[in-house]
Amino acid sequence: MKTLILLAGCWCLFVISGINLVFGQVNTSRDLSPCGTVMNPETYSWYQKLPHGIRNSARKSQAIDSMIFIPVVFHVVGTDEGQGYQSVDKTLQLLCELNRHFLPVFLQYYIADTIHYIPLTRYFHHDWNDGYEMMDVHNVPNVMNVYIVQDPAGNCGYAYYPGSGPSNGKGGIVLAKSCADPGNSTFPHEVGHYLSLPHTFEGWNSSTPEYVNGSNCGTSGDYFCDTPADFLDFRWNCPYTGTTTDPNGDAYQPDGSFFMSYSVEPCGNRFSQEQMNAMYYSRITDRPYLNQPGAPTYLPSQPVTLSSPLQGGSLAIDYTEFKWQPQSGIQQYLFLLSEVPNFGLAFYKNLVNDTIIVPQVQLTQGKTYYWKVIAVSPYFPCVDPSDNSNSRSFVASQATSVDLSADKFDLTVYPIPQSIQGPLSLKSSTGIDNIRLTDTQGKDITPNQWKETHQEALCSLSLSGLTPGYYTLLITLNGGNRISRSLVLVP
């Protein structure tokens, strides 16, 4: 097992090397036990050598009014069967709230790519080895990689300090689903670690802890003089009312309003000025690769024009195709499908990088459903799924006259299962007009090279860029017959 002192674990991180750990299933944040973590020696040394004055002047020297934008890729992990994923609206809300917290820091985050879904149970509930492997295999270069799982090695979350972790020291952030709900402070806490911040209680049990009177605040503790001395390396209710004293006999007065403390929700809600300076400085000096060219221009989202099905129209229960008009400057759309007008109860949610979706859902004939599409701004992904404005209703009608099982058509898809090395072959004597590929969430992930019109009777399709898993092929033959086929890709 790799030595774990390179990790910042929150709320529970064990500094262990060479020991096999076994973790049970974790369902809620209350199951995640808090415990302290030791900052890695390299980062601690960096703090010791950093002149205190740099922290106060770092942002000024880099133009305090210069907002820096950081690209983010979310990796949402589920089970082998593709179950248990964090809902897409909660994932978007995480980034929305993060930007609100980091606006005073002059750091803002944007969605650099569509959400990546990983169906693998041993990542969904992982130990340190599997967590390390997860990042090493799936990290996207030059972005802040964020993983959302069920149980990240028994913690609410963890992050790698600059210069440590998988992907040649680029690391990343992992969050537990139960600690990634709107209003939870785990995400900004972990981003603080990602940008070099220690806990406010750092070094409290050393031979020279930070004194309450602040006389050694620049050389001990968390090295920040605008965060009071803290010793609470476990979850605690704020405000603190205890009587514990430092070596001078002065009573501790820790401030639970800081994200980097271990105070319970909803206490943590801010960073100190010196913490903000340090994160800004760390982003520039420690993670310059995050400064990517071509960041999208901020565009406020406007109501999306829905195309089909029409208001009050019908949709066949066996081919649920939805279309809408593209919006200038917008690359991603949140699609929602609900049985009631309140979309907060939507049973299907998906982030789509197209203007069409064919969700694999089971509708009830004769029942009324509601659908809507929200344009998602990369910088401001704040959406309210319960808002029922700009929505449409339709009635699920009887199945089409076309047998989507393809049994009545001269179509062959081979081999099944198919190695991701490919190619995949499709053959039909009537010719193939269109091919689409969706994942287990119904998201259209059709490779660009597949989107051209296929008039030939035999298609050989490259599987480059796809990963092992379960997919659905949606095939339109010449003449308009639509066929759905399951596709299994194996290593």
N, C-alpha and C positions, 0 to 999 in steps of 0.2 A: 504494500500500500504506500502511496506517496505521502511524504510528510505534509501535515496539514497546517503548519504555521503560516502558510502563504494565504490562508483564507481569512476573511472577516465574516464571522457567522452570526446571524441574528435571526431569531433571538437565542438560539442555542447552538454553540459550536464547540466541538471537542478538539483540542490540540493533541493529536495522537498519531503516532507513527508505528507501523508494523503490527497493529492490532486489528483483528477482524471484527467488524461491527455488524450487528443484526438489528434492523429497525422494523417495528410493526407498522401496520397501517395507521395513518393519521387522518382524521376526518375534520377536526376543527382546530382553530388557533389555540384553544385551551389545552389541546393535547400536546402542544409543542412547548417543552420545558425550557425556560430561559437559563442561560449560563454564559459566562464571560469568554472572551477570546483574546489571545495574545497577538498583537500586531507583529507582522513578520519583521525580522531584524533589519532588513534593507530599508523598509519604510520608516521604522523607528529611527534608524540612523539618519535618514533624510530629514526627519523632523528635528533631530538634535542639532544638525548642522545648519538648518535654515535660520538665518537671522530674523529675529522677531519683527524688525521693521519692514521686512519684505511683505509680511502678511498684511500690514496696514497700507502698503503702497502698491501691491501687486496689480490691482485692477487699474489704479491711476496710471501706472507705467504702461499699461496695455490699452489705454483709452477706455475710461470707465463707461462711456456711452456706447461702446461697440458691443452689440449683442452677438453672441456666438451661438451657432446652431449645430446641434449634434444629431446625426442620423441614428435611428433606432430600428432594430428588427426584433419582433416578438416571435418566439418559438413556443407554441402552445402544445403541451404534451398530454397524450391520452393513453389508454390501455392498448394492448395488442389488437383488440376488436374495434378500436377507434372510438371508445367511449370515455366519458369523464372530462372532456375538454372544457376549459374556462370559456364562458360565453363571450362572443365577440364584442358585445356592447360594454361589458365590464373591462375587457382588455383596452378598448378605446378610452374608457373613462380613466383608466390608470394614467395614460399619457396626458390626458386633459388636466388632471389634478397635478401631475408632476410639473407641467409647465406653469401652473399657477404658483406653486411653491418656489420654483426656480426663477421666476421673473425678477425678483430683487437681486439675484445672483448674476443677472445678465447672461444666463444660459437658457436656451430653449431647445426642445427636442422635437423631432419630426419623424413621421413614419417613412422609412426608406424603402420598404418593400411590403408586399402583402404578407399577412400572417402565415408563418410556417407551422404546419401541423405535423406532429411526430407521434405515430401510434406505436408506442413501445412501453410495455408495463414496467420493465426494469429501469426506465428513466422516470416513469410516472411516480414510482416509489423507489427512490435510489439511495444508495450509500455513497461514500465519497469516491470510490473508484469509478462507479457508473456515472456519477455526476461529472467527474473530470472527463471521462470518455465522451459523454453527451456533448459537452462544449467543444472538445477537440475535433469531433466529427462534424458537428452541425454549425459551428460558428461561421458567420458571414464576415468576410474581411472588412476592416475599416469602418465598422459601425459598433454601436453599443448593443451587444446581444443580450436579450432578456428572455429567460425561460420561465414558464409558469407550469408547475407540476402539482401533484397532490402532496407528496412528502419529500422535501429536499433534505434528506439525511437527518430527519428529526427536527428541523428548524422552520421558523417562519420564513426564513430566507437567508441567503449568504451572497457575498460578492468577493471578487479578487481585487486586491490593491493594485495600483499601477505597477507594471513590470513583473507581475506574477500570474501564475495560472496557465491554463491551456492556451493553445494557438500562439505559441511563442511569446508568452507573457502578456497577451492581450486580455485574457480572462473574460469575465462577463458577470451577469447577475442572475440569480435563481430565486423565485418567489413561490411560496405555497399558495394554492388557490384560496384557502381559508383566511390568508393574511393579505389577499390582494383585492378585497372588496373596496368599493368606493368609500373614502374617508379613512382608510387604514394608513398608518404612517410607515409601514414596512418599506415600500418602494422608495420614497425619498431617503430613508435611512440607509438603504443599500446603495443607492446612487452616491450618497455621501462617502461611503467606503470606497466605491469605485473611483471616486475623485480624491482619494487619499485621506479622508477624515477618519480619525480614531473615535472611539467612544468617549463620552465626557468623563467616564470613570477610569480612563486609561491610567495605569500605573498607581492606582490608589493603595495597593498592598505592597508596594516596593519599599525599600529602606528609606527613601525620601519622597513620600507622596506630596501632592500639591497641598499647600496650606490654605486654610480658609481665609487668612488675611491677604492672600495673593502675593506674598513676598517672593515666591519662587514659581509664579505662574508661567513664566516664559521658559523654564528649564525643567519642568516636571509636569506630571499629569498628562493632559491632552495638549499641552503647550499653547493653549489659548487663554489669554487673560480676561476675555469677556465671557467666559463660561465658568461659573462658580465651581469650586472644588466639589467633586462628586465621588461617592464610594459605593453607590448602589448598582452592583453588577447583576441585578435580578429585577424582575418586574415589580414595580412599586406604584402605589397610588399617590397622585399629586393633589394638593401640595404636601411636601414632606413635613411631618410633625414629630420626627424622632429627636433623640438627644445625643446621638453618637458624636464623638469629638475627634479632631485630628491630633497629631502628636503634641501640638502646642496647648491642647485643652480647649480649643475653640469649637463650638458646635457646628457641624456641617449644615449647610443650607443649599442643597442641590436644587437646580432649576429644571423641573420636568417639562418645560415648554420646548426644550430643544429636541429636534429629531434624533440626535445622536445619543440621547439618554435611553434608559430602559423603562421609562414611565409608561403606564398603561394608556390605552386609547380613552379619550381623545386628547390627552395632554400634549403630546409632541406636535408642534405646528410651525416650527421656525428653525432657521439657522442663525447663529450669531454673525456679526459683521466680519470678524476675523475668520470664521469658518467659511463664509462666502468668498472672502478674498483668496483663501487657500484653495478652494475648489476651482475658482476661475484660473488661478495660477497653475494648478495641476492639470487642468484641461489643456492649457497652452504648452506646458513644458513636458508633461508625462504622457499625454495622449494626443500628439499633434496629428496622427493619422485620422482622427475623427473630423478634421477640417476638410470635408469633401466638397469639391466644386459641383456646381449645378444643383444646389439645394432649391427645392420648389419655392416659387413665389407665394406668399400668403394670399389666399383668396377666401373671402367669407362664403360659406355654402349658401346656395339659393335653393328654393324648392325645385325638386326634380320633376320633369314632365314625363308622366307615365304613358306608355304606348298601348300595351296589351297585357292582360285582357282589359276590356272596357268596363267602365263602371256599370255594375248590375249585370254584366255579361256572364258567360259560362266558360268553364275550362274542363276539358276531359280529365278524369281522375288518373288516367295512365300516362299523360304527357303534359306535365305542368310547366309550361314555358312562359316566362315573364320577360317583358322588354320595356326599356325606357330610353329617353333621349340623353345623349351625352351632354355634360356640362363643361364649358371651357375651363381648362386648367385643373380639372378634377380627374384623378386617376382611379379612385376607389369609391365604392358605394356600399352602404349598409342596407341589405335587403332583409325585410321582416315579413313574416307570415303568421297570422293569428286567427284564432277561432272567435275572438271577440274584438270590438272596436278598440279596446285598451291594449296597445301594443306592448305594454309592460308585461303582458302575459303571452307574448309571442312564443309559439312553440318551435319556430324555425328562425334562426338569425345567421346571416353570413356576410362576410366582407368580400365584395366582388370587384375585380379589376377589369370589368367588362360591362356592357349595357344589356346583357341577357343572362338569364340563369334558368336552369332546369333542375330544381331541387328534387331529390329522391325522397318524396314524402308520400304517405298513405292518406289520401283524402276520402271523405265519406260522401257518397253520391247523394245529391239533393241538399247538402249542407252549405250554408253561406260562410265564406271566409273573407278575410281582410288582408290587404297587402300594401306595403309602402316601400319607398326607397329614399334614403338620406345620403346626400353627397357628403363625403368625408374629406375635410381639409387636412392635409398632412400636418400642419402646425396647430390646428384647432379641432381635434377629433371629438369635441364635446357634443354628444348626441343624447336626446331624451327619447328613449324607445316608447315611453308611454304616451307621447304626443300623437294624437290621431289625426292631425291636420294633414292635408295633401295625401290622403289614403284612398283606396278604392276597395269595393267589395265585389265578389263574384260568387257564382254558384257552381259547385262541383257537379258536372254532368256525367252521363254514362260514358263508359269507355269508348274510345274511337273504334271504328270498324276495322282498324289495322291491328293485327296481332303483333304486339311488340316483342313477343318472345322469339320472333324471327323463324319459328318453325315452318311457316308457310312460304318462306322466301329462300331463294337460292343465294345464301350468304354463308361464307365460311370465315371464321376468325381463328387463326392458328399461329403458333401453338398455345395451348392453355393448360397449365400456367405458363407464363412466358418469363424468361430471364430478362433482367433489366439491360443485359448486353444487347438484346434485340437482334434483328428487327422483328416487329410484329407485322403479320401479313393478313390482309383482308381480300376476299375474292367474291365477286358477284357477277353473274352473266348479264345482269341488267345495268351494271355500272353504278358507281358510288358518287353521290353528289356532294355530301358534306359529312364531316366527322368531328364530333366533339368528345371531350374527355372530362369527367367530373370525379371529384374525390368522394370520400364517405360522407362529407358534409354537404355535398351537392355543389361545391364550388367549381366553376369552370376553370380547369387548368390546362386547356388544350394547348399543346406546344404550337408556337407560331408557324412552324413548317407544316402543320396539319391543317391550317385554316384555309388553305387554298382550295378551290373547287376541284374535286376529283371526278373526272369523267371516265377514267379507265376502269376496266373490270377488275384489275389486280392492283392493290396498293401495298407498298412496303414502307412501314412507318418506323422512323427512328425513335428510340425511347430515351435518348440522351436527356439528362436533367431530371428524370423521374426517379423515384425511390421505391423500394419494395413496399407492397401494400395492396389494398383492395380499391378498385376503380370501377366506373361505369362508362361504357362506350355508348354514345348516342349517334346513330348512323342514319342518314337520310339517303335513300336510294333514288336513282333517276326515276321520275314518276311521282315522287313525293312520299313514298312509303317510309315510315319512321320505325327504326328498330333499336331496342335497348339490349345491350349485352354486358354481362359482368366480365371484368378483367382482373386477373390476379397476377401481380408481378413479384417475382422471387429473385433473390440475389444471384 
